[in-house]
Amino acid sequence: MEKTKIGVLGVGNMGASHAKHIFAGKVPHMELAAVCDTDPERLKKCDETLPGVPQFKSAEEMIASGLCDSILIAVPHYDHEKYTVMAFEAGLNVYCEKPGAVYTLQGLHMIEAAKKSGKVFCVGFQQRTNPTFRKIREMVRSGELGHIKKVIWIVTNWYRPQAYHDSSSWRSTWKLEGGGTIVNQNPHNIDLFQWMFGMPDEVLSTIDYGKYYDIEVDDDVNVLMRYKSGTVALYTTSTGEMPGTNRLEISCDMGKLVLENDELTFWRNEVSEREFNRTNTSSFPQIKNEKIKIETPKLEVSQHDALLEDFASAVCCGTPLLSPGVECINELTLADAFYYSDWQGQKWIDTNAFDHEGYFKALTDKINSSTYVKKRTASAAPVDMSASFQK
C-alpha cells in the first residue's frame, strides 16, 4: 500500500502533535510532505522538531506547491470551512480536526464541496476508534439490548481551569471559537452519542455561560433529548467540576448497560422486561439478571494515529471511512440545537427540520452584541494537548 503525502495546515497544539507523529512514522501509510502556519515562531520550532520538512506561510502556497495530495486542517474552528473548501477545489483529500465547523451552514458547504470534488473527507472524531464505544454501537444496532428506554450520559471530566481559557486569544469566545464546552470539549461525546444511538428528533437544553470562569461562553450544559421511538436521553456536561465523572448508562428492555471507569458492564435480564410485564401477575416482582463484564480489546496505537491511518487507507485503497466528513452535520446539528434551544427560551428544537439560517443569525447576534474583553495572561505557555485526553 502506498502512502498519502499530507500537508499539515496549522502547527499549533494539535497540528504540531499530528505532524510529529506522522514524521516519526506512527501513521504507516502517511508521509509528512509539508507544514504551514502564519506564525513564524511556530515554523521556527518545526526546524528542530521536523527537520527537512518543507515549510509554507500560507495555505495557498502549500496547496499550490504540488507536494501534497492530502491536507490536515488544524486551525481555529471558524477557518475549517474556508480551507476545507479551498483544498477540495484544488483536488486534495481533507482530514479536518474536530469540530468539522462551528455551525451547520458551514458544515453543509463543506460537504457539498467534498461531494463535488470526489475526494476523501474525514473529520477527526478519533474516539470512534475506541473499541468500547464500537462495542456499544454494535450491541445497540444488533438488537441485543432490545428497545432503548433511556440514555443518561454524565460527562463532567472535561475540567478546564481559568489558565486554560487564558492560554490563547481565540479560546472561549463567540467571535473566535464559536462557543465553549459544546464546541470545544464535547464534540467527541456528541458525535459518539448520535453514532451509537442515532439522531434524536428533538432537544431541549438549559445552559450556563461563564458560571465557573471569566469567559462569555458555555461551561455548564444540561440537555433532554427525545426520540419518536419513545427513547429519552439526558446529557449533562461541565468544565468546572473536579473530580469529574464520565458515566454512560443505557436502560433497555434486556436490562442495563453501563460504561464507567473504562469498564463496560451489562446487567442482562433473563427475559425482556416488556415480555415479562405481559405475563407477570405479581405486584413487586424481580426479573432475574446476570451481571456480565464485557471485555473489549485494547487499541495498540493512539486514537489519533488510528484515525489518521484509517484516512490514509481510504485515500490509498478506497476503504470506507470510520469517521466520514459527511457525518459531521449530525454532530453540528446537535451542538447548534443545544445552543438554539437555550437561546430560544429553552424551547424544544426539531432536529429534523433544523433552522440553519435562524441559528446562524442568532450566533451572529451573539458576536455582534458581545462586550466581553479577552484577558489573556502575558506568560501563557503552549498547551500540551496530550494532557487533555480523557482518563
Secondary structure as GFF3:
##gff-version 3
##sequence-region A 1 391
A	DSSP	beta_strand	4	9	.	.	.	ID=ss1
A	DSSP	alpha_helix	13	23	.	.	.	ID=ss2
A	DSSP	beta_strand	30	36	.	.	.	ID=ss3
A	DSSP	alpha_helix	40	49	.	.	.	ID=ss4
A	DSSP	beta_strand	55	56	.	.	.	ID=ss5
A	DSSP	alpha_helix	59	64	.	.	.	ID=ss6
A	DSSP	beta_strand	70	73	.	.	.	ID=ss7
A	DSSP	three_ten_helix	77	79	.	.	.	ID=ss8
A	DSSP	alpha_helix	80	89	.	.	.	ID=ss9
A	DSSP	beta_strand	93	96	.	.	.	ID=ss10
A	DSSP	alpha_helix	104	117	.	.	.	ID=ss11
A	DSSP	beta_strand	121	123	.	.	.	ID=ss12
A	DSSP	three_ten_helix	126	129	.	.	.	ID=ss13
A	DSSP	alpha_helix	131	142	.	.	.	ID=ss14
A	DSSP	beta_strand	148	155	.	.	.	ID=ss15
A	DSSP	alpha_helix	162	166	.	.	.	ID=ss16
A	DSSP	alpha_helix	187	197	.	.	.	ID=ss17
A	DSSP	beta_strand	202	209	.	.	.	ID=ss18
A	DSSP	beta_strand	218	226	.	.	.	ID=ss19
A	DSSP	beta_strand	232	238	.	.	.	ID=ss20
A	DSSP	beta_strand	246	252	.	.	.	ID=ss21
A	DSSP	beta_strand	255	260	.	.	.	ID=ss22
A	DSSP	beta_strand	263	269	.	.	.	ID=ss23
A	DSSP	alpha_helix	273	279	.	.	.	ID=ss24
A	DSSP	beta_strand	289	294	.	.	.	ID=ss25
A	DSSP	alpha_helix	303	317	.	.	.	ID=ss26
A	DSSP	three_ten_helix	325	327	.	.	.	ID=ss27
A	DSSP	alpha_helix	328	343	.	.	.	ID=ss28
A	DSSP	beta_strand	349	350	.	.	.	ID=ss29
A	DSSP	three_ten_helix	351	353	.	.	.	ID=ss30
A	DSSP	alpha_helix	356	369	.	.	.	ID=ss31
A	DSSP	three_ten_helix	385	388	.	.	.	ID=ss32
###
